[in-house]
Amino acid sequence: MPFTTKQLEEALTAKLMLNFSKTPEEATQQEMMKASALVLRDVMALRSVEAHKRTRREQKKQVHYLSLEFLMGRSLMKNAYNLGVLPQLRDALNNLGFQAADIFELEPDAGLGNGGLGRLAACYLDSMTTLEIPAAGYSICYELGIFKQKIVEGQQVELPDDWKNLGSAWLLPKPEEAQEVRFGGTLREFWDDGHLHIVNEGATTVLAVPCDMVVAGYETTHVNTLRLWDAKSTKPVDMALFSRGEYLKAAEEEAMAETIAKILYPEDNHYEGKSLRLKQQYFFVSATVQSIAKKHLDVYGTLRNFHEKNVLQINDTHPALVIPELMRIFIDEAGMDWDEAWSITTRSVAYTNHTVLAEALERWPQDLVAQLLPRIWQILMEISRRWQKRVEEFYHDEGKTQKMAIIWGGEVRMANLCIAGGMAVNGVSALHSDILKKDVFKDAYGMEPWKFTNVTNGIDHRRWLSEINPGLDSLIRDLTGGEDYLMQPLVLRKLDDYADDAAVLKALADIKRNNKADFAAYAKQTQGVNLNPDAIFDVQVKRLHEYKRQLLNVLHIIALYQRLQDDPGAITQPHTFLFGAKAAPGYAVAKRIIRLINSLADQIDHDPVCKDKLQVVFLENYRVSLAERLMPASEVSQQISTAGKEASGTGNMKFMMNGALTVGTLDGANVEMHEVLGDENMFLFGLHADEVTELKREGYIPQRLYNRDQRLRRCLDALRTGFRDGISYDDLYQRLLFGAGGSAADEYLLLADFQSYCDAESRMVETYLDQRRWNQMSLHNIARSGIFAADRAVAEYAEHIWHVPHR
Ligand SMILES: *Cc1c(COP(=O)(O)O)cnc(C)c1O
C-alpha cells in the first residue's frame, strides 16, 4: 500500500499511464486529480473487502444509514487525511510537477444534499467509520446535485451541477449487485399450498445499480461504504416488450429509469407532493432493503433474525417506505405471517425527526401511492388499520385517533408511519426533542414514551477543525499535548487553562487574522470583492429560509446604515457582514431576500460614508468547500432563527469550533452551547420558545411595534423606498406588517426580536473592541466545542438506539 511519498509517486505515475496513457509531464491537472482519487480508492477498496469479510465472519450487527441526501463535499484531502498520507500526497504531487493545493481545489463538491440534514449524514459516515462500526450509508446517485448558484444583477440564477464528470473517480459501480424495483401494475392473488400469494403484474421495472463510494476512517484500517443507487432501464426486458409489440410500455420504462436519478430536489425544510419525488423515495428504499435482505440471507439463510443483525436508521421521513417494504419482503418473499413480520420490522427501524415546521412534514396523496405502489399501499392500509385500533383502545378519544392516524383525509402521513413502525424516535437537540414530546408528537409519546429520545447533532471535527484550520490545529496540539483531541474531542477543554495566557491569546488572534487574510484573497480571486481583513467578519451562511431570519440580520444592517447617515462617526470598528445562502428555486420570498441583500450591499458599496466602516457581501454558491474556507476566518456566527423552529443547526457548531462567537437565540443546539458557555461567552437575545408560543396564542400584532419604535419604522420604510438600484421591497414590508398568501403578519417574529437583536449586536461590537476579552471568549468557545463532535453523537446512537459496540 502506497504510504511513502516515493510509493505514492509511483502509484500516481502508474495510474496516469493505465487510465490516460500519459506521463506526469503530459497529464492535465484534471487527470492528476482523477489519478489521485483512483490511487486512494484502490487502497480503500482492498480494505473494504477485508472489512466485509470480518463483518460476515464475526456475524456482526450492521448499521444502515438511509438518507436521501449525503452532502459529502470533497473527498481527496479528507481521505488522504484519514488514511494518514496527506503530507506524503502533497509532496508526491509537488514532486511530480503539480501544486497540491490546485489539485485539491479542482475536485468538485459531491453536492448530493441541500444543507444541514445532508451534511449531518456525511459527518456521521465519517464517525461511524472512525468508531469502527460496520455501517453503510445509502442514497441516490443523482446525476445533478444541488444547483450551482450564480448571482446575476442581484438575483439568484441556478445552473446544473454535473459533478460526476470529475467526481465519479470515487465511485465503484457494482452492476452484479443490481436490484429490480417495480412501479405500478396490478395485483393478482392466488392460493397455493395453503398460502395466499400476491403477485404484481404489468409493473414497470427499473434497475437499481449500486455505485459505491468507499470512505476511510481516522486511525483505523476499517472502512465503510456509501452506496449510491443509479437508475437504469432494464434492457433485456425492453427487448422482450418490443418483440411483443409493447413499444409504449418499453419507452415508458426507459423514460422513467432515466429521470429517476436525474436530479436532487433542491428543497430544504419543505415538502411538495411530486410524483417523481415519491418514485425516487421508493426506488431508493426498495433497492436498499432488497440489497440488505439478500446479503443477510447469504450469511444466515433466514430473515427471522434480521433485527438482531441489522438496524436501519432513517434520516427524516424521506426513507419511511422502508417500513412497508420490509413488511413486503418478509411476507411476500419470506412467507412470514403479519405479526412476525411486524415484530421484526419494528425492531429494525429507527427514525430521526429533523423538523417541526408544518410545511416540511411529508404527507403523500393516497391516490398517488395507490397507483404507483399498489402492494405497498395495501400494506400501508393494514398498518394504518391496526395502529388506529391500538390508539382507539388506548385513548378512546376521536381527536387523538385522528391526530395519530397514518392514513387520514386522503393522505399518508409519513411521520406517524415512522413512529408506529420504528423502535426509536429521536429529535436532534434537547429543545427539539422536548418539543416533539410536548407538542408535535404528544399523543404518541403518551402511548409509547419509551420510543422517544434525544441525540443532539454533531459535526466531524477532524474535517471542520483539524483539516481546514491547520493554524488552530497546530496551536491545539501544542497546548493539549498532541493529537489526542482528534479521537477524544473533550480534550479540547484543556484550552480553558490558557484563558489568562497572553501569549496564547495572541497566537489565537494571529491565527484568526491570517485566516481572514487568506479568505479575503480567495474572495478577491473568485468573486472580485475586496474584504478588509481588519473588519469584524460577521457571518450568516445557511439555506435561505424565513424561519432562519436572514431578513432580521438585514433589518439590523439597515438600522446601522441609517445611523451612519445621521452620524458618520457612529461606527469606529469596521464591520463586514457576509451572507451565503441558496434559495429553493420555487421559494419566491427567499429569492427576494437574496435580491434585497444584494441591493443593500450595492447601496453601502457606493456610499462614501460607509468606506472602511460598513460592508455587506453576498458570497455566491454557498457549499461545503466554501464553508471550509469561511469557518476558520469567521469571527461572528449568526444563529438567529425564531426560537422553537431550528431543530438543531450544525453550522453553529462549525463556527464555535473555529473560535467564532455566536449571536443567537435560544434555539436548537444553541441551547446546549449556552449550557457549556454561559451568558458570558455568547451573545444571546430574543424570545424563548415558550414565549414565542405564548405571544402567538395571545395574538401578535407587529403593526404595534412599527408604530411604537421609531428606529424600526424607519428601517422598515426603507424596504418600501428601496435603494440606489430603484427596486422596492414593498412585498417584504407588506409581509412583515400584514402577512400575505396565507401566512400571518411577521410569521417569524422579526419585529418582536428586533430591539433585542440590535442590543446583542451592540454588545458584540463593544466586546470586540476589548480584544483580550474577545480572544478569551473565542478560546472558551473552542475549548467547550468537544461535545459537538459527531463521534459523541454516533456513540450515543450506537449505545442507546443501535445497540452495537464501538471503539
Ligand atoms: C453545515 C452546513 C449547513 C447547515 O447549516 P445550518 O446553519 O445548520 O443551517 C448547510 N450547508 C452547508 C454547505 C453546510 O456545510
PDBQT file of the ligand as one rigid body, heavy atoms in Angstrom, charges set to zero:
ROOT
HETATM    1  C1  LIG A 901     -23.215  22.872   7.825  1.00  0.00    +0.000 C 
HETATM    2  C2  LIG A 901     -23.826  23.252   6.559  1.00  0.00    +0.000 A 
HETATM    3  C3  LIG A 901     -25.177  23.610   6.505  1.00  0.00    +0.000 A 
HETATM    4  C4  LIG A 901     -26.050  23.683   7.750  1.00  0.00    +0.000 C 
HETATM    5  O1  LIG A 901     -26.023  24.984   8.282  1.00  0.00    +0.000 OA
HETATM    6  P1  LIG A 901     -27.101  25.455   9.370  1.00  0.00    +0.000 P 
HETATM    7  O2  LIG A 901     -26.609  26.801   9.778  1.00  0.00    +0.000 OA
HETATM    8  O3  LIG A 901     -27.041  24.474  10.491  1.00  0.00    +0.000 OA
HETATM    9  O4  LIG A 901     -28.406  25.502   8.700  1.00  0.00    +0.000 OA
HETATM   10  C5  LIG A 901     -25.727  23.978   5.294  1.00  0.00    +0.000 A 
HETATM   11  N1  LIG A 901     -24.988  23.980   4.172  1.00  0.00    +0.000 NA
HETATM   12  C6  LIG A 901     -23.683  23.656   4.178  1.00  0.00    +0.000 A 
HETATM   13  C7  LIG A 901     -22.916  23.700   2.898  1.00  0.00    +0.000 C 
HETATM   14  C8  LIG A 901     -23.056  23.274   5.362  1.00  0.00    +0.000 A 
HETATM   15  O5  LIG A 901     -21.766  22.934   5.353  1.00  0.00    +0.000 OA
ENDROOT
TORSDOF 0
